[in-house]
Amino acid sequence: KGCLAIRVGIHSGPIVANVVGTRNKRYCLFGDTMNVAARMEGSSEKYRIHASKAAALIVHQQAPGIPISKRGNIDIKGKGKMRTFWIFEGESLPSKAGANSAENGCIGQEELPATALSKALWVEDLARSMAE
């Protein structure tokens, strides 16, 4: 039985969005914001949400109860040093707890905080509806 070990990176800023392709249409996002978000994901860690300062500020403004902690200045390719943050830091995201983890070192959906899981499913549904 396989497991899903994800890392997340977020950034906020302007983007260009368009449907690409004629036969296999895909909804694509372009621009520096997407590149920075990809760099945040690439420099994140398993089971963690890595955010740029711009994204962390928006999270703090819109959901002040969500724990955020400083990660520090990270060298981001094409951008230089950027101040970055961990979202949900201190939240009980078990990495080796529960039956699923005990068996294979994985974290199951039942072990995720409900808020993180519902947000992940909402984003998945949004992405699917945009692609149709």
C-alpha positions, 0 to 999 in steps of 0.5 A: 500500500502506497502513501502520500507524502506532500509538501506545499508552497504558496505565494500571492501575487498577479498571474495570467490564466488561460485555457491551453490546447485544443484537443486536451484542454488544460487550465494553466497559470503563468507568471512570476507568482507561479514561479515563486510558488513553485520555488516555495514548494521545492524548498518546503519539507514533507508534510509542511506548508512553506509560504512567502512573506506575501502569502503569510501576510494574507493568511494572517490577515484573513485567518489570524488563528492559523499558526505561522512561524518564521522559517528565515531567509531562504535562497530562492533560485532567480529571486535571491534571499527571501523571508519565508514562513511555515503555515500551521507550524505548531499544529498537530500534524503527526508524522509518525502517529496513528495506525497508518503511520505505524504500519508504513511511515505514512500519514492518512487523511484521518490524521490531518486536521479537519481544516487542512483537509477541507481546504485541500479538498476545496482547492482540488474541487476548484482546480477540477472545475476550472479544467472542465 
